[in-house]
């Protein structure tokens, strides 16, 4: 693929401090993605980190997705990265992660096993792709995805009649 070995570092030799304007864009993206349930307006730059290698991000995502899959994901992940690249030109992107504390994490609900939140920011295109994923335990119901704790019934649960 055209972006498989690209290192993404748009800092121009600067440190990893996120610029105020970039922070505004990342927070605005979070607010748009989780509206109206969450407000990230008070998020600080400490909750974001810059990734330096597209390859490392791709491998991390693929590793996490593979952990939960019982099939080979290679065709799916190739299509995923090609679609993201088509939208944003990955080799031109700065990549950030959102690492919130538990009180501001939209995925800290009961049952969330892991999650990731990546922002692919193409400054010249003035475009951001937000890629977020979480694994929710099938044992613990998650009211955030449409179940209430009172009405949840596990279809695999055995009942005595």
C-alpha positions as CSV (number, residue, x, y, z in Angstrom):
1,X,0.0,0.0,0.0
2,X,1.2,3.6,-0.6
3,X,1.3,4.4,3.1
4,X,2.5,1.2,4.8
5,X,6.0,2.4,5.7
6,X,5.4,6.1,6.1
7,X,6.4,7.8,9.3
8,X,4.1,10.7,10.1
9,X,5.7,13.5,12.0
10,X,4.2,16.9,11.1
11,X,5.9,18.7,14.1
12,X,8.8,20.0,12.1
13,X,11.2,19.2,14.9
14,X,9.1,20.8,17.6
15,X,8.2,19.1,20.8
16,X,5.0,17.1,21.2
17,X,3.0,20.0,22.7
18,X,-0.3,20.2,20.9
19,X,-1.0,23.6,19.4
20,X,-4.0,25.4,20.8
21,X,-5.7,25.5,17.4
22,X,-5.1,21.7,16.9
23,X,-6.4,21.0,20.4
24,X,-9.5,23.0,19.5
25,X,-10.1,20.9,16.3
26,X,-9.6,17.6,18.3
27,X,-12.0,18.7,21.0
28,X,-14.5,19.9,18.5
29,X,-14.3,16.6,16.7
30,X,-14.9,14.7,20.0
31,X,-17.9,16.9,20.7
32,X,-19.4,16.3,17.3
33,X,-18.8,12.5,17.6
34,X,-20.4,12.1,21.0
35,X,-23.0,14.9,20.9
36,X,-25.3,15.3,22.9
37,X,-24.1,12.8,25.5
38,X,-20.7,14.2,26.3
39,X,-19.0,17.6,26.4
40,X,-15.3,17.6,26.0
41,X,-14.9,21.4,26.2
42,X,-12.8,21.2,29.3
43,X,-10.4,18.6,27.9
44,X,-6.7,19.6,28.2
45,X,-3.8,18.9,25.9
46,X,-2.5,16.4,28.5
47,X,-5.4,14.0,27.4
48,X,-4.0,13.9,23.9
49,X,-0.8,12.5,22.6
50,X,0.9,12.6,19.2
51,X,1.8,9.4,17.5
52,X,5.0,9.4,15.5
53,X,4.6,6.4,13.3
54,X,1.6,5.5,11.1
55,X,3.0,2.0,10.9
56,X,2.8,1.6,14.7
57,X,-0.7,2.9,14.8
58,X,-1.8,0.6,12.0
59,X,-0.2,-2.4,13.8
60,X,-1.7,-1.5,17.1
61,X,-5.2,-1.2,15.6
62,X,-4.9,-4.5,13.7
63,X,-3.5,-6.3,16.8
64,X,-6.5,-5.2,18.9
65,X,-9.0,-6.1,16.2
66,X,-7.4,-9.4,15.7
67,X,-7.7,-10.3,19.4
68,X,-11.5,-10.3,19.2
69,X,-11.8,-11.8,15.8
70,X,-12.1,-15.5,15.2
71,X,-11.3,-15.1,11.5
72,X,-8.4,-13.6,9.6
73,X,-9.0,-9.8,9.4
74,X,-6.3,-9.0,6.7
75,X,-8.8,-8.3,3.9
76,X,-11.0,-6.1,6.1
77,X,-8.1,-4.1,7.6
78,X,-6.6,-3.6,4.2
79,X,-9.9,-2.2,3.0
80,X,-10.2,-0.1,6.1
81,X,-6.8,1.5,5.7
82,X,-7.4,2.1,2.0
83,X,-10.8,3.8,2.7
84,X,-9.2,6.0,5.4
85,X,-6.3,6.8,3.1
86,X,-8.7,7.8,0.3
87,X,-10.5,10.2,2.6
88,X,-7.5,11.8,4.3
89,X,-4.1,10.8,2.7
90,X,-2.6,9.1,5.7
91,X,1.0,9.8,4.7
92,X,0.3,13.5,5.1
93,X,-1.4,13.2,8.5
94,X,-0.5,14.1,12.0
95,X,-1.9,11.3,14.3
96,X,-3.2,11.9,17.8
97,X,-4.7,9.7,20.4
98,X,-7.2,10.7,23.0
99,X,-6.3,9.2,26.4
100,X,-8.9,10.6,28.9
101,X,-9.0,10.0,32.6
102,X,-11.8,7.8,33.7
103,X,-14.1,10.7,34.6
104,X,-14.1,12.1,31.1
105,X,-13.9,8.8,29.1
106,X,-17.1,8.2,27.2
107,X,-16.1,4.5,27.1
108,X,-15.6,4.1,30.9
109,X,-19.1,2.6,31.2
110,X,-19.5,-0.8,32.7
111,X,-18.4,-3.6,30.3
112,X,-15.8,-1.7,28.3
113,X,-12.8,-4.0,28.1
114,X,-10.6,-1.7,25.9
115,X,-11.0,1.2,23.5
116,X,-8.9,3.4,21.2
117,X,-9.4,6.9,19.8
118,X,-7.3,8.0,16.9
119,X,-7.4,11.3,15.1
120,X,-5.8,11.5,11.6
121,X,-5.3,15.2,11.0
122,X,-4.4,16.4,7.5
123,X,-3.5,20.0,8.0
124,X,-3.2,21.0,4.3
125,X,-6.6,19.4,3.5
126,X,-8.1,20.9,6.7
127,X,-9.6,17.5,7.4
128,X,-9.8,15.1,10.4
129,X,-10.8,11.5,10.5
130,X,-11.7,10.3,14.0
131,X,-11.3,6.5,14.3
132,X,-12.7,5.1,17.5
133,X,-13.4,1.6,18.6
134,X,-14.2,-0.2,21.8
135,X,-14.7,-3.8,23.0
136,X,-17.7,-4.3,25.2
137,X,-18.0,-7.4,27.3
138,X,-21.0,-9.6,26.5
139,X,-21.2,-10.4,30.2
140,X,-21.8,-6.9,31.5
141,X,-24.7,-5.0,29.9
142,X,-23.9,-1.5,28.6
143,X,-26.7,0.9,28.9
144,X,-25.0,3.3,26.6
145,X,-25.7,1.0,23.6
146,X,-29.4,0.6,24.2
147,X,-29.7,-1.8,27.1
148,X,-31.0,-0.9,30.6
149,X,-29.7,-2.9,33.5
150,X,-33.3,-3.8,34.4
151,X,-34.3,-5.2,31.1
152,X,-31.2,-6.9,29.8
153,X,-31.5,-10.6,29.0
154,X,-28.6,-12.5,27.8
155,X,-29.8,-14.8,24.9
156,X,-27.3,-17.4,25.9
157,X,-28.4,-17.5,29.5
158,X,-30.1,-20.8,30.7
159,X,-33.3,-20.5,32.6
160,X,-35.0,-23.2,34.7
161,X,-38.7,-23.6,34.0
